[in-house]
Amino acid sequence: MSTLAASVLCVLSASMTVGCSADEARTPSGGVVTPESRVGGAANEAFGAEVLTLSVEAKSADTRWSGDGLVSLPDGRFRFEVGEAQPQAKFEIGTVVGLRGEGTESTVSETGGGSTGSAGQRCWMNPHAPVGYFTDTISVEETLRVTGAVVESLRDEIKQVQVRSTDTFEVELKDSAALPEDEFAGTPDRVWGDRWILGRLDGPIAVELADGGSLRSLEFEFGPYDPYSLFGEQHSIDRVTINARFAPADAELVLDPPACQSIE
């Protein structure tokens, strides 16, 4: 079968929920839009936006947390407000700020003073695992980094696409999407880290597009997940599910550092 014929067949198969491999789902010179090109195009558009709104829910068997914020995918920056956690986290942290996609040394929380500053003083500190580990699921910072990594890899590391409806797809990424496992060790081509978590994806990524073709939501799960062990008590969580929703932003992402900063 020729490449063109295979691509046309892939598009026609959408109504029959037939999967399309990356090799079959290329956009030919004739301009036929394939499932792969639709998903990749939406990811490219999202990754090119200066700022997007982001709503996230993460949950495991008996725990969950959720929140909203702003994210700059091409810069690896975010400001995220944690809305609720069940059960209640042992350490209440309302705002998590990411200054670069690579991880904990540049991911901080915003507090109202206390041990890191005078009473009422606005401070940034790095607690390493703000919200999540303390409720037995993935932390906020890891969730946002792995979500950014998924969007980053959807641009050109799609292995297979399966069409579920007009605007919903199940996508499998190439093995390269999980590399390098070690965050940013000599890899300036990656914006978002935590690729080792991305390597534990269990099943395809559910991708939903908006009416205009922009990225609306992602849902994926992985396991087992070993939470960050702050007190040396390591255990494993069988399965973690992440649901992330994107929308255009009508506000700027402002990350002006306060005078009070500390690293744990």
C-alpha positions as a Python dict, from the first residue, in 0.01 Angstrom:
ca = {
    (1, 'M'): (0, 0, 0),
    (2, 'S'): (137, 345, -85),
    (3, 'T'): (197, 610, 182),
    (4, 'L'): (-87, 823, 43),
    (5, 'A'): (-333, 534, 37),
    (6, 'A'): (-239, 432, 388),
    (7, 'S'): (-288, 786, 514),
    (8, 'V'): (-630, 820, 349),
    (9, 'L'): (-734, 485, 496),
    (10, 'C'): (-617, 604, 837),
    (11, 'V'): (-839, 915, 815),
    (12, 'L'): (-1142, 719, 692),
    (13, 'S'): (-1099, 475, 980),
    (14, 'A'): (-1181, 744, 1239),
    (15, 'S'): (-1549, 654, 1241),
    (16, 'M'): (-1458, 289, 1292),
    (17, 'T'): (-1221, 353, 1587),
    (18, 'V'): (-920, 203, 1412),
    (19, 'G'): (-570, 284, 1531),
    (20, 'C'): (-315, 459, 1312),
    (21, 'S'): (57, 412, 1357),
    (22, 'A'): (292, 707, 1326),
    (23, 'D'): (424, 571, 995),
    (24, 'E'): (72, 545, 852),
    (25, 'A'): (-54, 872, 995),
    (26, 'R'): (174, 1121, 818),
    (27, 'T'): (23, 1418, 643),
    (28, 'P'): (94, 1354, 271),
    (29, 'S'): (183, 1618, 18),
    (30, 'G'): (-184, 1638, -82),
    (31, 'G'): (-264, 1796, 254),
    (32, 'V'): (-485, 1524, 407),
    (33, 'V'): (-515, 1587, 781),
    (34, 'T'): (-433, 1276, 983),
    (35, 'P'): (-504, 1202, 1351),
    (36, 'E'): (-133, 1223, 1427),
    (37, 'S'): (-102, 1565, 1262),
    (38, 'R'): (-410, 1695, 1447),
    (39, 'V'): (-275, 1590, 1788),
    (40, 'G'): (78, 1703, 1708),
    (41, 'G'): (-49, 2035, 1574),
    (42, 'A'): (-253, 2098, 1889),
    (43, 'A'): (50, 2019, 2106),
    (44, 'N'): (266, 2253, 1896),
    (45, 'E'): (11, 2531, 1933),
    (46, 'A'): (-8, 2480, 2310),
    (47, 'F'): (371, 2470, 2338),
    (48, 'G'): (396, 2793, 2141),
    (49, 'A'): (150, 2986, 2358),
    (50, 'E'): (306, 3240, 2592),
    (51, 'V'): (78, 3135, 2878),
    (52, 'L'): (-219, 2903, 2928),
    (53, 'T'): (-456, 2835, 3215),
    (54, 'L'): (-417, 2488, 3359),
    (55, 'S'): (-654, 2289, 3582),
    (56, 'V'): (-527, 1962, 3725),
    (57, 'E'): (-660, 1676, 3935),
    (58, 'A'): (-434, 1395, 4054),
    (59, 'K'): (-568, 1091, 4232),
    (60, 'S'): (-472, 745, 4350),
    (61, 'A'): (-682, 478, 4521),
    (62, 'D'): (-789, 673, 4829),
    (63, 'T'): (-646, 1021, 4784),
    (64, 'R'): (-668, 1318, 4553),
    (65, 'W'): (-573, 1684, 4512),
    (66, 'S'): (-671, 1949, 4260),
    (67, 'G'): (-593, 2308, 4168),
    (68, 'D'): (-564, 2575, 3900),
    (69, 'G'): (-295, 2803, 3769),
    (70, 'L'): (-100, 2947, 3479),
    (71, 'V'): (170, 2769, 3283),
    (72, 'S'): (422, 2871, 3018),
    (73, 'L'): (499, 2545, 2839),
    (74, 'P'): (791, 2672, 2625),
    (75, 'D'): (966, 2818, 2931),
    (76, 'G'): (893, 2547, 3188),
    (77, 'R'): (739, 2801, 3428),
    (78, 'F'): (417, 2787, 3626),
    (79, 'R'): (225, 2937, 3914),
    (80, 'F'): (-28, 2696, 4060),
    (81, 'E'): (-283, 2735, 4337),
    (82, 'V'): (-367, 2413, 4521),
    (83, 'G'): (-742, 2407, 4578),
    (84, 'E'): (-802, 2101, 4794),
    (85, 'A'): (-642, 1777, 4901),
    (86, 'Q'): (-816, 1470, 5043),
    (87, 'P'): (-718, 1370, 5299),
    (88, 'Q'): (-588, 1708, 5407),
    (89, 'A'): (-215, 1744, 5350),
    (90, 'K'): (-1, 1753, 5663),
    (91, 'F'): (166, 2071, 5539),
    (92, 'E'): (-66, 2328, 5386),
    (93, 'I'): (88, 2493, 5080),
    (94, 'G'): (-136, 2716, 4873),
    (95, 'T'): (92, 2822, 4589),
    (96, 'V'): (355, 2623, 4400),
    (97, 'V'): (587, 2814, 4167),
    (98, 'G'): (803, 2660, 3895),
    (99, 'L'): (1091, 2866, 3761),
    (100, 'R'): (1221, 2605, 3518),
    (101, 'G'): (1086, 2270, 3402),
    (102, 'E'): (1372, 2064, 3541),
    (103, 'G'): (1266, 2015, 3899),
    (104, 'T'): (1289, 2059, 4267),
    (105, 'E'): (1582, 2296, 4299),
    (106, 'S'): (1388, 2556, 4101),
    (107, 'T'): (1039, 2466, 4222),
    (108, 'V'): (934, 2657, 4529),
    (109, 'S'): (627, 2727, 4738),
    (110, 'E'): (499, 3060, 4857),
    (111, 'T'): (440, 3099, 5229),
    (112, 'G'): (340, 3378, 5462),
    (113, 'G'): (656, 3389, 5670),
    (114, 'G'): (712, 3171, 5972),
    (115, 'S'): (1046, 2996, 6016),
    (116, 'T'): (1179, 3124, 5683),
    (117, 'G'): (1093, 3490, 5739),
    (118, 'S'): (932, 3740, 5972),
    (119, 'A'): (564, 3704, 6047),
    (120, 'G'): (350, 3789, 5746),
    (121, 'Q'): (649, 3823, 5514),
    (122, 'R'): (603, 3672, 5170),
    (123, 'C'): (862, 3397, 5118),
    (124, 'W'): (958, 3133, 4868),
    (125, 'M'): (1097, 2805, 4995),
    (126, 'N'): (1164, 2464, 4842),
    (127, 'P'): (992, 2185, 5037),
    (128, 'H'): (1087, 1930, 4764),
    (129, 'A'): (742, 1768, 4758),
    (130, 'P'): (467, 2027, 4805),
    (131, 'V'): (130, 1852, 4840),
    (132, 'G'): (92, 1501, 4709),
    (133, 'Y'): (345, 1289, 4891),
    (134, 'F'): (176, 1386, 5215),
    (135, 'T'): (-160, 1262, 5079),
    (136, 'D'): (-13, 949, 4918),
    (137, 'T'): (-25, 1059, 4558),
    (138, 'I'): (202, 1239, 4314),
    (139, 'S'): (324, 1583, 4420),
    (140, 'V'): (215, 1905, 4251),
    (141, 'E'): (557, 1984, 4112),
    (142, 'E'): (604, 1636, 3966),
    (143, 'T'): (253, 1639, 3819),
    (144, 'L'): (306, 1969, 3642),
    (145, 'R'): (646, 1866, 3511),
    (146, 'V'): (523, 1533, 3375),
    (147, 'T'): (220, 1708, 3219),
    (148, 'G'): (454, 1952, 3047),
    (149, 'A'): (668, 1658, 2933),
    (150, 'V'): (364, 1488, 2777),
    (151, 'V'): (272, 1799, 2576),
    (152, 'E'): (635, 1845, 2475),
    (153, 'S'): (656, 1488, 2343),
    (154, 'L'): (316, 1495, 2170),
    (155, 'R'): (467, 1742, 1924),
    (156, 'D'): (687, 1491, 1741),
    (157, 'E'): (724, 1169, 1942),
    (158, 'I'): (391, 1001, 1866),
    (159, 'K'): (414, 629, 1804),
    (160, 'Q'): (47, 547, 1750),
    (161, 'V'): (-291, 720, 1750),
    (162, 'Q'): (-631, 560, 1796),
    (163, 'V'): (-939, 766, 1718),
    (164, 'R'): (-1223, 750, 1973),
    (165, 'S'): (-1447, 1025, 1839),
    (166, 'T'): (-1420, 1338, 1625),
    (167, 'D'): (-1203, 1523, 1878),
    (168, 'T'): (-1079, 1253, 2118),
    (169, 'F'): (-780, 1025, 2070),
    (170, 'E'): (-575, 766, 2250),
    (171, 'V'): (-206, 829, 2189),
    (172, 'E'): (99, 615, 2255),
    (173, 'L'): (437, 789, 2267),
    (174, 'K'): (768, 659, 2139),
    (175, 'D'): (1014, 517, 2391),
    (176, 'S'): (1233, 824, 2339),
    (177, 'A'): (972, 1036, 2522),
    (178, 'A'): (1089, 885, 2853),
    (179, 'L'): (1450, 990, 2795),
    (180, 'P'): (1665, 1105, 2949),
    (181, 'E'): (1553, 960, 3281),
    (182, 'D'): (1801, 1180, 3465),
    (183, 'E'): (1656, 1531, 3448),
    (184, 'F'): (1847, 1764, 3221),
    (185, 'A'): (2185, 1598, 3246),
    (186, 'G'): (2341, 1759, 2940),
    (187, 'T'): (2008, 1772, 2754),
    (188, 'P'): (1926, 2134, 2669),
    (189, 'D'): (1676, 2013, 2409),
    (190, 'R'): (1426, 1920, 2684),
    (191, 'V'): (1225, 2187, 2862),
    (192, 'W'): (1033, 1958, 3100),
    (193, 'G'): (1193, 1701, 3327),
    (194, 'D'): (1075, 1398, 3526),
    (195, 'R'): (1102, 1175, 3222),
    (196, 'W'): (1146, 874, 3451),
    (197, 'I'): (782, 915, 3559),
    (198, 'L'): (675, 948, 3196),
    (199, 'G'): (848, 616, 3140),
    (200, 'R'): (596, 451, 3373),
    (201, 'L'): (290, 539, 3169),
    (202, 'D'): (37, 257, 3193),
    (203, 'G'): (-168, 264, 2875),
    (204, 'P'): (-228, 535, 2616),
    (205, 'I'): (-275, 908, 2681),
    (206, 'A'): (-633, 1031, 2630),
    (207, 'V'): (-617, 1355, 2430),
    (208, 'E'): (-919, 1580, 2376),
    (209, 'L'): (-918, 1872, 2133),
    (210, 'A'): (-1144, 2177, 2141),
    (211, 'D'): (-1372, 2265, 1848),
    (212, 'G'): (-1103, 2478, 1687),
    (213, 'G'): (-842, 2204, 1715),
    (214, 'S'): (-657, 2339, 2018),
    (215, 'L'): (-553, 2117, 2308),
    (216, 'R'): (-833, 2089, 2564),
    (217, 'S'): (-737, 1807, 2799),
    (218, 'L'): (-505, 1518, 2875),
    (219, 'E'): (-571, 1217, 3094),
    (220, 'F'): (-313, 951, 3168),
    (221, 'E'): (-213, 711, 3442),
    (222, 'F'): (95, 532, 3554),
    (223, 'G'): (216, 297, 3821),
    (224, 'P'): (361, 188, 4040),
    (225, 'Y'): (471, 527, 4169),
    (226, 'D'): (714, 570, 4459),
    (227, 'P'): (648, 904, 4632),
    (228, 'Y'): (931, 1125, 4747),
    (229, 'S'): (1042, 994, 5084),
    (230, 'L'): (1090, 1295, 5311),
    (231, 'F'): (1119, 1093, 5631),
    (232, 'G'): (1277, 777, 5488),
    (233, 'E'): (950, 581, 5484),
    (234, 'Q'): (931, 458, 5126),
    (235, 'H'): (628, 279, 4989),
    (236, 'S'): (469, 231, 4650),
    (237, 'I'): (135, 349, 4509),
    (238, 'D'): (-20, 106, 4262),
    (239, 'R'): (-171, 359, 4024),
    (240, 'V'): (-191, 738, 3981),
    (241, 'T'): (-427, 916, 3740),
    (242, 'I'): (-371, 1273, 3618),
    (243, 'N'): (-632, 1485, 3443),
    (244, 'A'): (-513, 1819, 3302),
    (245, 'R'): (-727, 2077, 3121),
    (246, 'F'): (-595, 2372, 2919),
    (247, 'A'): (-754, 2698, 2807),
    (248, 'P'): (-640, 3038, 2677),
    (249, 'A'): (-524, 3275, 2951),
    (250, 'D'): (-635, 3634, 3000),
    (251, 'A'): (-364, 3710, 3258),
    (252, 'E'): (15, 3728, 3257),
    (253, 'L'): (233, 3477, 3437),
    (254, 'V'): (417, 3694, 3691),
    (255, 'L'): (695, 3527, 3889),
    (256, 'D'): (874, 3813, 4059),
    (257, 'P'): (1077, 3661, 4343),
    (258, 'P'): (1024, 3800, 4693),
    (259, 'A'): (1308, 3920, 4914),
    (260, 'C'): (1269, 3620, 5143),
    (261, 'Q'): (1387, 3292, 4988),
    (262, 'S'): (1522, 2969, 5127),
    (263, 'I'): (1609, 2616, 5017),
    (264, 'E'): (1539, 2330, 5251),
}
